[in-house]
Amino acid sequence: MTLSSLFIAIGVIAGNIIFIPVGAAKCFPIQHTINIISAVLLGPSYSVAIAFCISLLRNILGTGSLLAFPGSMIGALLAGILYQKTNKVPLAIMGEIFGTGILGGLVAFPIAYLVMGKNVAAMFFVVPFLISTIGGSIIAYFLIKAWDFTKASKISRRV
């Protein structure tokens, strides 16, 4: 729980500092970095909960948008499931990229249209979400390689 809280705090703070505005969406590469690292260290349920808490807090603070929910949570879930099943970081990264970039981008359309009143094409959010998640995934890959999270992951799951 402490590690989850730390990831949430980093995600909320970094979201205020590091973001790329693309159309109606804000791209937060640090969110995707946290999704992958938390998926590797803590598993899919914690990863999704962390993504939800970061999105919720950013929305409450006025620094995020409703589009943060589908983008971050679907990617975190797929990254966690793929890593849990295979113990391969590249597959967790692919899960994050596909979950956030493709699926999250598609799910963002009805939210933008029905809830936010944005009149955009169905595929409008796929490109910005892909840009954000690929950037965050590259960062996560190098952090995981540098810190060798996979050993820590096995230790934390035994505790």
N, C-alpha and C positions, 0 to 999 in steps of 0.2 A: 504494500500500500504506500509505503514511503517513496519507493521508486516511481510509482504511478503519479503521486503528487508532484514529485520533482519534474517529471515529463510534462504534466499539465501546466505547471508554472513556467517552464521554459517555453512551451508552445504559446501560451497567452502573451508572455513578454516579447518573445521573438516575433510574434504576429504583429505587434505594434511597430516593430523596427524593420523587419525584413519582409516586404511584400511587393508584388508586381501587379499594378492595376492593368487588366486587360478587358476592355469593354465593360459589361455590367458586373464582371467577376473580379475578385481580388485573388491573386495566386500567392500562396504561402508555401514556399518550398520546405521550410522547417517543419511544417505539419507532416509532410510526407516522410521526412527523415525520422521524426518521432514515431510515426506509424510503423515503419520497418524495424527500428530498433526495439520498440516495445513488443512487436510481434515476435521477434527473435528471442528476446529476454523473458517475456511474460506470457506469451500465447495470445490466441485470438480474442478471448473474452476481455481481458484487460486492455488489449490494444484498441478494441472497439469502444470500451468505456472511456479510455483516455481521449480518443478522438472526439467522442460525444461531449465530454467535459470541456475540452478546449474550444470546440465550436460553440457550446452554450455560453461559456464565459466571454468569449469574444463578442457574441451577439449581445449579451447583457451590457458589456462595456462599450458597445457601439463601434467596435473595431473590425467586426466581421459581418458576413451576410448569411442569410438562410441557406445559401448554396454551399456553405461549409459542411453542413450535415451530410448530405449524400456523398459528396466527394471524399471526405475524409473517412467516414465510417465504412463504406463499402470497400475501399482500398485496404483499410486496416484489417477488416475481416478476412479478405482473400489472402493478404500477406501472412496473417497469423495461421490460417488453415493450411496454406501450402507449406509454410515452414514446419508446422507441427507434424504434417504427414511425411515430409521428405528430409527435414534437417538440412536443407540446402538454401543458403542465403540468396543465390540468384533467382530461385523460384519464388521466394518471398518478395523480392523486388519486382518480378514480373507480375505477381498478384497485385501488388500495390499499383503498378502502372496500369494494368488492365482494369482493376476495380475502380480506381479513381478516374483515370483518363477516359476510358470508354464508358463503363457502366455508370459511374458517378456523373459524367458529363451528360449522358442521356437522361438520367433521373433528374438532373437539375432543370431540364427544360420545363416539365410541368410545374415545378415549384416556381420558377421564374415567371411563367405565364399566368398561372392561376393565383398564386399568392402575392407575388411582387408586382404583377401587372406589366411585366416586360414583354414586349412583342418581338421575340427573336425566333430564329429557325431552330429546328430540333437539334441539329448538330453544332449549334453555335458554341456551346461550352466545352465540347470535346477538345478542341485545340488548346485553349488556355489551360484546361485541367491537365492535359498531357504535358504541356510546357512546365507547369508547376511540379507535377509528380516526377517527371524525368529528372529535373534539377535536384529535387529532394532525394530521389533514389540514388543519384550519383554521390551525393554527400553521405548518405547512409552507408553505401557500399564501402567508401573509403574509411569511415569511422569504424565500421565493424571489422574491417581488415586490420586497421591500426590497433584497435583495442581487443581484438579477438573475443568478441561477445559470445561466440558459440560455446566456449568453455564455461563462461559465466552463466549462460543460459541453462546448461545441464546442471550446474551447481544449484542455481536458484529454484529449479523445478523439483529437486530432491528435498529441499528445506520445507 
